[in-house]
Amino acid sequence: MSRAIEITTERLILRQWRDSDREPYAALNADPAVMRFFAGTVSREGSDRDIDAWRSAIDDRGWSNWAAELRESGTFIGFIGLSIPRRALPFMPCVELGYRLARAHWGKGYATESSKAALRVGFGRLGLEEIVSFTTRLNLPSRAVMERVGMTNANEDFDHPAYPEGSALRRCCLYRLSAERWAQSATATGPAPGGP
């Protein structure tokens, strides 16, 4: 069992999941606006399975998709983190940067701020050689976050098995960031958050 990594940024805390996160996370996943670029909304049971899997991974190795809360108020806003995809994808093995925030917290830079911190942990603390991220090609807001944190479109588009055949969302784009390129970027400046 590894010591759970907790990340603190200027405005956020990325931490282990709590049972009190279950209701707001399920509400986030039931919001059609939040889930508009996914295959559909997610049930409470599906949301709980996510939390259980991520909590177990954090217990086992210290990191996964962390629950994100506002430092000032303790309000849960969604998740940001590094995970190993559970589906077989053409570019595996890999570690994925992912994020999903409740609609009330969009447009405030939280995804970018916390993603930069997660990358610092992934490269600076965990010693990963590469981190990827992916989304449907139509998800321009998510792609913009990937680009802001230094990731580059790998031009390796693929059909994601979570989307049904014929869905306009099925074709996804893959973004990559190597440890070498990250180390040369401004994203790498500053100590890895969450302590040594």
C-alpha positions in Angstrom: 0.0 0.0 0.0 1.4 3.4 -1.0 1.0 6.7 0.8 -1.8 8.6 -0.9 -0.6 11.6 -2.8 -2.5 14.8 -2.1 -1.9 17.8 -4.4 -2.4 21.4 -3.3 -2.6 24.2 -5.9 -3.3 27.9 -5.5 -7.0 27.4 -5.4 -7.6 23.6 -5.2 -6.9 20.4 -3.3 -6.7 17.1 -5.1 -7.3 14.4 -2.6 -8.5 10.9 -1.8 -12.2 10.3 -2.3 -14.7 10.5 0.6 -18.2 9.0 0.9 -19.5 12.6 1.0 -18.3 13.0 -2.6 -20.6 10.4 -3.9 -23.8 12.5 -4.2 -22.2 15.5 -5.8 -20.2 13.3 -8.2 -23.3 11.5 -9.2 -25.1 14.8 -9.8 -22.2 15.9 -12.0 -22.5 12.7 -14.0 -26.2 13.1 -14.4 -25.9 16.6 -15.9 -26.5 16.3 -19.7 -24.4 19.5 -20.2 -21.4 18.0 -18.4 -21.8 14.7 -20.2 -22.5 16.1 -23.7 -19.3 14.8 -25.1 -19.6 11.3 -23.5 -21.7 8.3 -24.6 -24.4 9.4 -22.1 -25.0 10.3 -18.5 -23.9 8.0 -15.8 -26.1 6.4 -13.1 -25.4 6.7 -9.4 -24.2 3.1 -9.4 -21.8 3.8 -12.2 -20.6 6.9 -10.4 -20.0 4.9 -7.3 -18.0 2.3 -9.2 -15.8 5.1 -10.5 -15.1 6.3 -7.0 -14.5 2.8 -5.6 -12.0 2.1 -8.4 -10.1 5.4 -8.0 -10.1 5.2 -4.2 -8.7 1.7 -4.4 -6.0 2.8 -6.9 -5.0 5.7 -4.7 -4.8 3.3 -1.7 -2.6 0.9 -3.7 -0.2 3.2 -5.6 -0.8 6.7 -4.2 -2.4 8.2 -7.3 -5.3 8.0 -9.7 -8.2 10.4 -10.5 -8.3 12.6 -7.4 -11.4 14.3 -6.0 -11.0 18.0 -6.5 -12.2 20.6 -3.9 -11.9 24.3 -3.6 -9.3 25.3 -0.9 -11.3 28.2 0.3 -14.6 26.5 0.9 -14.0 22.7 0.7 -16.6 22.5 -2.0 -16.3 19.4 -4.2 -16.1 20.4 -7.9 -15.2 17.2 -9.8 -12.1 15.2 -10.5 -8.7 15.7 -12.0 -6.0 13.0 -12.2 -3.8 10.4 -13.7 -5.2 7.0 -14.4 -4.6 3.8 -16.3 -7.5 3.4 -18.7 -9.8 0.5 -17.9 -10.7 -0.1 -21.6 -8.3 -1.6 -24.2 -7.2 1.3 -26.4 -4.8 1.2 -29.4 -2.1 3.2 -27.7 -1.9 1.3 -24.4 -0.1 0.9 -22.1 -0.4 4.5 -21.0 -1.2 6.9 -18.2 -4.0 9.3 -18.9 -4.5 12.8 -17.7 -8.3 13.3 -17.2 -10.7 15.9 -15.7 -14.4 16.4 -15.3 -15.8 19.4 -13.4 -19.3 20.4 -12.4 -20.9 23.0 -14.7 -20.9 25.7 -11.9 -17.1 25.6 -12.0 -16.4 25.9 -15.7 -14.5 28.8 -17.2 -12.4 29.6 -14.1 -9.2 27.9 -15.1 -9.5 25.0 -12.6 -8.9 22.3 -15.1 -5.8 23.9 -16.4 -4.4 24.8 -12.9 -4.9 21.3 -11.6 -3.8 19.5 -14.7 -0.5 21.3 -14.6 -0.1 20.2 -11.0 -1.0 16.6 -11.9 1.6 16.6 -14.7 4.2 17.9 -12.2 3.5 14.9 -10.0 3.4 12.4 -12.9 6.7 13.5 -14.3 8.5 15.1 -11.4 7.5 12.7 -8.6 6.4 9.4 -10.3 9.0 9.5 -13.1 6.6 8.7 -15.9 8.1 8.9 -19.4 4.9 10.0 -21.1 1.3 11.1 -20.2 -1.5 11.1 -22.7 -5.0 12.5 -22.9 -7.8 12.0 -25.3 -11.4 13.1 -26.1 -13.8 13.1 -28.9 -12.6 15.4 -31.7 -15.7 17.6 -31.1 -14.8 18.4 -27.5 -13.0 21.7 -28.2 -13.0 22.9 -24.5 -11.2 19.8 -23.3 -8.7 19.9 -26.2 -8.0 23.5 -25.3 -7.0 22.5 -21.8 -4.7 19.8 -23.2 -3.0 22.3 -25.4 -2.7 24.9 -22.6 -0.8 22.4 -20.4 1.7 21.6 -23.2 0.2 18.5 -24.8 0.3 18.0 -28.5 -2.1 16.4 -30.9 -0.4 13.1 -31.9 -2.5 12.8 -35.1 -3.4 9.3 -34.0 -7.2 9.5 -34.1 -9.1 6.4 -33.1 -12.6 5.1 -32.6 -13.4 4.9 -28.9 -15.3 1.7 -28.0 -17.5 3.5 -25.4 -19.4 5.3 -28.2 -21.8 3.4 -30.4 -21.1 2.8 -34.1 -22.2 5.8 -36.1 -22.0 8.3 -33.3 -20.5 11.6 -34.2 -18.6 11.5 -31.0 -16.9 8.1 -31.6 -13.8 9.5 -33.4 -11.4 10.6 -30.8 -8.1 12.4 -30.8 -5.0 11.5 -28.8 -2.7 14.1 -27.2 0.7 13.2 -25.9 3.4 14.8 -23.7 6.8 13.3 -23.1 8.8 13.8 -19.9 11.6 15.4 -22.0 9.3 18.0 -23.6 7.5 18.7 -20.3 10.9 19.3 -18.6 11.7 22.0 -21.2 8.3 23.8 -20.7 7.1 26.4 -18.3 4.6 23.8 -16.9 7.6 22.1 -15.2 8.5 25.2 -13.1 8.1 25.0 -9.4 8.3 22.1 -7.0 6.0 19.1 -7.4 2.9 19.8 -5.3 1.9 17.6 -2.5 5.3 17.4 -0.8 8.4 15.2 -1.4 
